[in-house]
Amino acid sequence: MNFNPENLEIIDFHIHPPTVLQQSDLSKFGFSCTADEMVTILRAAGISRACGSVITRTLPEPLTFDHIRDRNRSVLALRDKYPDFFIPGIAVHPAFPEESCAEVEYMVKEKQVNLIGELVSYSTGYGEYAVKEMDDIWALICELDLTVSLHMYSIEDTAALLKRFPQMKLVIAHTSGDETDYTQRLELVRQYPNTALDISGRGPLDWGLLRYGINIAGVEKILFGTDFPLRSPGMIVAGVFAEKLTDAERIAIFSGNAKRLLKI
């Protein structure tokens, strides 16, 4: 395993950074993590850049779009602090379609944001994505050629969404420990040219998972991600090196595919 982080670009497509927002630090086991510590930890694992969205442990009641907007402003502040490291992903919400569309327009045209999500519906008080309340938001995202990181509600819901918006640049978050579920995810991303899967969360814990994914969906469909701070970044980096992949395949997974989707 000839790992030299200085000679390899690694883009972590999937983190949840701690920000100024209360309860945005998702660290486990009683630990805490500041933004500076996050960057140090990820860089120590060999990660060159990271994409992230904010999730808070609780939601205000009642939920208003101000909370969504505050999440988005907090990731912009992180990009301002770490311009060469952090790539912000913003949130939208079906309860606020007009506000969400206006926010997307502003973020793209004024702040040069090109990533939506990771959207995690259960963490923001809703469920399915393939619903009429989201149609205008999805249509605008496709029109602006943005990339979406999506924590699936279900495989059926994601399939319905892609059937309605087949051109969408959609990255499904997470692999799976269940071979049938993982295969379904791979089969789904194989069907659509702009759809991919990130390996965050469980990562390549099962040996052969990456080779299996490449064989079914193609190497261009697999992106590196960790889900930090919920998962160990070094473990997932090492897992990619442990599999029997070519150098070209590792480069595609570690950075090439993310750079293509994000146009960076």
N, C-alpha and C positions, 0 to 999 in steps of 0.2 A: 504494500500500500504506500506508494510514493506521494505523500500528501505534502505539498508546499503551497500554503495559502497565498504566498506572495506572487506566485506564477499562474494562479487560476482565479478567474472571476466567478464569484458565486452570488447570485441574486436570490434572496429569500423572498419568495412571492407572498408569504403569508405569516405576518406577525400581528400581535395586538399590543401596541405600545402603551406604556403608562404616560399619561398627560397631566395637565393641570386640573382636569376634571376629577371630581371626587369619585372614588370607587372604579377608576379606570385601570388600576394595577391588578392584573389577574393572577399574580404570583400565588403559588400554592404552598402548603405546609407551614403557614405562618410567616413566610419570608416576604420581603418587599423589594421593589426594584425601581430605581429612578430611570429617567430617560438616558442620563449619562452612563449609568451602569448597564443598561440594555445595549447601548452601542458597543461598550467595551466587551461584553459577553459575546455578542454576535461576531464582532471582529476577531475575537480570540478563537472562535470556531472556524475562521477562515471566510466568513461572509463579508462580501464587499459592499453590498447595498441591500436594503430591505423595504418591502412594500407593506403597508399596514393600515388598518382601520381601528377605530376605538370602539370598544364594548365596555359598558359599565355593568357592575354587578346588580344594580337595581335601576328602576325607571321612576321618574317623577310621576305623581298622580295629581291631576290628570296629565297625560302625555301631551305636550305641545310640540310644534315644529321648532321652537326655540332650543329644545334639547338636542334635536338632530343637527341643527345649525351649530350649536356649541361643540358637538363632537367634531364636526367638519372643520371648524376654526381651530380646534386644538391640534389636529394633524397638520394643518398648514403651519402652525407655529413650530411644530417639530421639523418640518422641512426647512423652515427659515433658519433653525438652529443647526441642522445637519444637512446642508444642501447637497453635499456630495455622497450622502449615505441613505437618506430616508425619502421614500416615494409614497405620497399620501393617497389613501383610498377613502372616498367619501360615502356617506350614507344617504339613502332616500327612504320614503315610507309611503305605503299605499293609502294611509289615512290622510295624507297631505299631498295629493298628486300635483296640484298647481304650484305649491311651494317647492316641492321636490324638483319639478321641471325648471323653475326659476333658479333654484340653487345649482342645478347641473349646468345651466347656461352660464351663470356667473362664474362657477368654478373653472369651467373650460376656457371661457373667453378672457376672463380677467386674471385667473390664477394658474392657467396652463395645467390643470389637473386632467389626467386621462385614465384614471382608474376609479371604478365604482366598487365599494366593498372592501373586504368581505362583508356581504349582506348575510346577517344571521337573524332570520325572521323571529325565531322564538325569543331572542334576547331583546327584541324591540316591540313585543306585544302583538305580533301578527303571525300568520301561518303560510298559506300557499302564495306562490309568486305568479302563477299563471291565472291571474284574476283581472277582471276588467278595470279595477281601480289602478292597476299598474300599467295598463296598456299605453297610455300617453308617455309615461316615463320610459318604458322599454323602447318605444318608437323613437323618442328623442336620443336615447343612448345609441341606438343603431345609426341614426342619422349623423351623429357626431363621431361615429366610429370609435367609441370608447370600449374599454375592456371591463368586464364584470367578473368579480370573484364572488362565488355563490355557495353558501352552505345549504345543501339541498333540504327542502321540506320532505320530499319523497322522490323516488325515481320517476314515478308517474307524473308528478307535477312538473319536474324538470323537462321530461320528454314533451309534455304539452306546451311548455313555454318555448322550447326550441322549434316545435312544429309551427308555432305562430310567428316566431322571429328567427328563422333558420340562419340568417346572416349574422346574428349576434356573436360578438367575441366574448365567449363565456368560459370561465375556468371554474370547474367544479372543485370544491375544496374537499380534501382528505381522500386517502385510500380507505381500505376496509379490511378488517380481520376475517370477514366472511367471504370466501372465494366466490360464491354466487353473486353477492352484492357487488364485489369489486369487478367481476366480469360484466355485470349489467352497466356499471359506470363506464367501463372501457368501451363496451359496445355502443353506448350512447354517444360518447365523444367521437368515436370513429365515423359516425354517420354524418357529422356536420363539420365543414372545413375549418370553421373558426372556433371550435370548441376543444377544450383541453381539460386536464385533471392535474391538480397539484398534490404532492405527496405529503402534505403537512399532517400533523396530528400523530397518527400511528406510524407514519413514515414507512420505510422499507424494513419494518421489523421482521417480516417473513422473508427469508432468503429466497430469491428468485422472483419476488414480486415485481421488480422493475423490468426484468427480462420478459416476464409474462405480459406486462403492460405494453411493452414495446412490440412484442410479437402480435398482439391483438390490435392495438390502436395506432402504432407507429411512434417513433421516438419524438417526433415533432408535437406529440400530444401530451407529453409528460413534463411538468414543471417542478422545480425544487421549491419546497416550503417547509417551515418548521412548526408553526403555531406557537412560537415563543410568546409569553413565558410559560405557557401550559405544557410545553414539551422541551426536551433538551436539544439545542441546536447541534451540538457536537455529535450526538448520537446519530442524528439523521444525516449529517454530512458524512460521517464514517460509513453509514449504511450504503450510501451511493458508491463509495469507493470499494466496498466489500463485494459488490456484485460483479459478474463477468460482463463488463461493458467495454466498448471501445472508447478511445479517447474522444472521438467525435460525438459519441452518444452522451458521455459525461458532460461535455461542453454544452450540448443542446439542452440537457436537463438542468444543469447548474445555472445557465445564463442565456443561452442562445434563444430558447423559445420565449422566455419572458421579454427579452429585448425586441423580438419580432412583434409580439402582441402589443407591447407598450410603445413601440416606435421610438426606442431610445438607443 
